[in-house]
Amino acid sequence: MKLDFTHIQAAHCENGVTTNLLQFAGIRELNEPLVFGIGSGLFFIYIPFITVSNGPAFSFRTMPGHIFKRTCKALGIPVFRKKFNSKESAEKFLNEILRKNQPVGCQVGVYYLSYFPKEYRFHFNAHNLIVYGKEEDNYLISDPVMETVTRLSAFELERVRFARGFLAPQGQLYYPVVNGNQITDTMISNAIRKGIKRNVRDMLHIPGPIVGVSGIRYTAKRIRKWRDKLGVKDAGLYLAQLVRMQEEIGTGGGGFRFIYAAFLQEAHKFIPNDELLKISEEFTKAGDLWRSAAVQAAGIYKGRIGSQADFNQMGDYLEDISEVEKNAFLKLSKVKLN
Amino acid sequence: MKKKDIPQDPSVLDNFTKEVSYVTDDDGKYTTGLSRGWEVKASALDVSWENIKSRVSEARDKVMQGKASPVLFFMELRIMDIPTLAAYTGYWRWTVKRHFKPGPFRRMSVNRLKKYTEVFEISIDDLRNFETNPEIGETYLKELEKSSK
């Protein structure tokens, strides 16, 4: 049973699943940058009081699931989403839905994902992939971060669908319920408008020090104290964690900032205000600064540098980034989008 | 980042996939390009794995010194933390923490031992005889060394 599904590689899993499921349903106007922007995917949060893999918790994107949900909602497309208590009913349901010629997105944990390199198999439960068929005991898998399709045995798929721990998937599957929906340019323009407004809100107006551009500045201050608090070695480990969250499989580079810059260029095709192109350049600049910060961090965690001045430089980078993003979002908030 | 600057550094991604990067062409227009890997993040991953190996090795030492139970070792080996292990076993976090202590571990029921062996994907012998048979710890440490470069 193999659906007529086209695999397209993306930078980020949730963007890729959203785009590919919509493409399958005949909605061809969207691509990864548009989906990311409409879904208001750009974010930053540093949660100092929890640990992930024994290190600090950072995220450069919005909550898992929001990009898919928001994009479908903005286009008036209902979403089917189901979690399961039993592994058997989860598999049974999947088989039935595939028989109805509907590929589905699945939330999975990557620890048991057999086709991932061992080095990437952490207890991370917010990965997304598409199941688009079944051949004997193997499910046909379109994982957007990969160049090609792959497969998982029924047992392997069950293990990843039912990974436990933080953000446990509980067998969750989802797909857009497209019923001959016509997606007009006006609808996309409105979706873009909404996505931008919400992203401005998320990066500028959420109260508290740990979120958005304030969160970036806050992280800068904390980084300057890490050397004293943790010692050079552990502080280096924390920086390595920051770099991994920023650059590892799925951000397109620069902590999603380049994807957002690409989004603003795509947005310009629907809302031809040249300000969008200028602001796009600001996000490219931010992404480049994030990457420069990562190079500095690498010097520290590789043990080449490590003085307080070197940590202060990291802090300086993040403060610059915070300023650039703040100004970019402020400009975005003032752009005439009608 | 410009298209011509897309890093093509070797990394563990080599046997897996190239990644999509968003980059600008010569006219400043966004396009995508494939990256083999970036040395900066490859070394971040390496450093993280070095840390994991130390943690596992330290846990082994603690167990052999009678300061902790093998549950601690295997939790570190499977790169879990207490909440994750609690979620997989269904035990409360404080219960898991108790099981790190040699005394309570020795008094653990066979069912509980079996639950841990299931979750850790090890044999009951590995768990029961870890302290008296140093080969067990050695074997797992060697495997860890191999599997992460």
Contacts between the chains, C-beta under 8 A, distances in Angstrom:
chain1	res1	chain2	res2	distance
A	9	B	17	8.0
A	9	B	20	5.7
A	10	B	20	6.1
A	11	B	19	7.0
A	11	B	20	4.1
A	11	B	21	6.9
A	11	B	22	6.3
A	11	B	32	7.4
A	33	B	22	7.4
A	33	B	30	7.1
A	51	B	81	7.3
A	53	B	48	7.4
A	53	B	79	7.1
A	53	B	81	7.4
A	54	B	51	7.8
A	54	B	55	7.6
A	54	B	81	6.7
A	55	B	48	7.9
A	115	B	16	7.7
A	116	B	16	7.1
A	117	B	12	4.7
A	117	B	13	7.0
A	117	B	15	6.7
A	117	B	16	5.0
A	118	B	147	4.9
A	118	B	148	6.2
A	119	B	12	4.8
A	119	B	45	5.9
A	119	B	49	6.4
A	119	B	148	5.5
A	119	B	149	7.2
A	120	B	12	7.6
A	120	B	45	7.9
A	122	B	79	6.3
A	123	B	79	6.7
A	123	B	80	6.2
A	123	B	81	7.8
A	123	B	84	5.0
A	145	B	17	6.7
A	145	B	19	7.0
A	145	B	20	7.9
A	146	B	16	7.5
A	146	B	17	4.5
A	147	B	17	4.9
A	147	B	18	6.0
A	147	B	34	7.6
A	148	B	17	7.6
A	164	B	84	7.0
A	164	B	87	4.0
A	164	B	88	4.8
A	165	B	80	7.9
A	165	B	83	6.5
A	165	B	84	4.0
A	165	B	87	4.4
A	165	B	88	7.1
A	166	B	83	6.6
A	166	B	84	7.3
A	166	B	87	7.9
A	168	B	87	6.8
A	236	B	47	6.9
A	237	B	47	6.6
A	237	B	48	7.1
A	237	B	51	5.5
A	240	B	43	7.9
A	240	B	44	4.1
A	240	B	45	7.9
A	240	B	47	4.5
A	240	B	48	5.5
A	241	B	44	7.7
A	241	B	48	7.1
A	243	B	40	6.5
A	243	B	41	5.9
A	243	B	44	4.2
A	244	B	41	6.5
A	244	B	44	4.9
A	244	B	45	6.4
A	244	B	48	6.7
A	247	B	38	6.5
A	247	B	40	7.0
A	247	B	41	4.2
A	247	B	44	7.6
A	248	B	41	6.0
A	248	B	44	8.0
A	248	B	45	7.4
A	249	B	13	7.9
A	249	B	19	6.1
A	252	B	20	6.4
A	252	B	21	6.0
A	252	B	22	4.3
A	253	B	1	5.6
A	253	B	21	4.9
A	253	B	22	6.1
A	253	B	23	7.5
A	253	B	35	7.9
A	254	B	1	6.9
A	258	B	1	6.3
A	258	B	21	7.3
A	258	B	22	3.8
A	258	B	23	7.0
A	258	B	30	7.5
A	259	B	22	5.1
A	261	B	22	7.3
A	261	B	30	6.4
A	262	B	22	4.9
A	262	B	30	3.7
A	265	B	29	6.6
A	265	B	30	5.1
A	280	B	30	7.7
A	281	B	28	7.4
A	284	B	1	7.7
A	284	B	24	6.5
A	287	B	1	6.7
A	288	B	1	6.5
A	291	B	1	6.8
A	291	B	40	7.8
A	294	B	40	5.1
A	294	B	41	7.3
A	294	B	44	8.0
A	295	B	40	5.8
A	297	B	40	7.8
A	297	B	44	7.6
A	298	B	39	7.7
A	298	B	40	4.5
A	298	B	43	5.7
A	298	B	44	6.9
A	301	B	43	7.1
A	301	B	44	6.6
A	301	B	47	4.9
A	302	B	43	5.7
A	302	B	47	7.3
